[in-house]
Amino acid sequence: MIRTAALASAALLLAAAPAMAQASKVEISGNVGWVISDGVSGQNVKAQNNQVYNELDAKDAMGYHFTFGLHASPAIEVGFLYGRQQSQLRAKGTATTEIGDMNIDSYHVYFAYNFGSQSSAVKPFIYGGLGSTKYGDVNFDAKSIVNPAFKDSQIPGQTRFSTTWGAGVKVYPSKVVGFRAEMRWVPTYIKSDAAGWWCDPFWGCYVVGSAQYSNQLDFSGGITVRF
């Protein structure tokens, strides 16, 4: 999935290259805000602390992201977005236990539409993109969570295909420097669970999967510079 997303992103950038070659505007922005996150559920697991857990979750926390965009026209923008949330991995069930610190990094090629003319002081915008989200390594105390005989351990990071969708507004008190406020949603595919059987007279019966996504909802503001 990650390779497919990368190839699709590269193809979209190549398709937009002739228009970007005529563009005269580059826009760079940096945002800081609060990210609301969720996780995925699974089977019940009884831990050493006698609690039963059935969900892994990312804790809501501060985050930031940067964009680098090229304007093919005053309205059309193509660019790259990098974001990071400095979160914690939590196990949830009969209790909520913080396992350890976890960084969530996202990498997306995006396409944006900016409303208004080039000279507009207020410019609403929307965008969507393809890429991946990386859940970083998590170091944790295995003695207290899993087994007293275990030493400190590590959960290795995972990278998954994701998309990003956003909307907001840019306000330019000058021609070069402006302010940017937005809301961004990043759904990341994690796994599929068996949801039942589907049968038809031609293809027979097969298991139907129910996809689970981890979501990040980012509310942020920052500064944007265009030149």
Buried (B, 14 or more C-beta within 10 A) or exposed (E): EBEEBBEEBEEBBEEBEEBBEEBEBBBBBBBEBEBBBBBBBEEEEEBBEEBEBEBBBBBBBEBBBBBEBBBBBBBBBBBBBBBBBBBBBBBBBEEEBEBBBBBBBBBBBBBBEBBBEBEBEEBBBBBBBBBBBBBBEBBBEBBEBBEEEEEEBEBEBEBBBBBBBBBBBBEBEEEEEBBBBBEBBBBBBBEEEEEEEEEEEEEEEEEEEEEBBBBBBBBBEBEBEBE
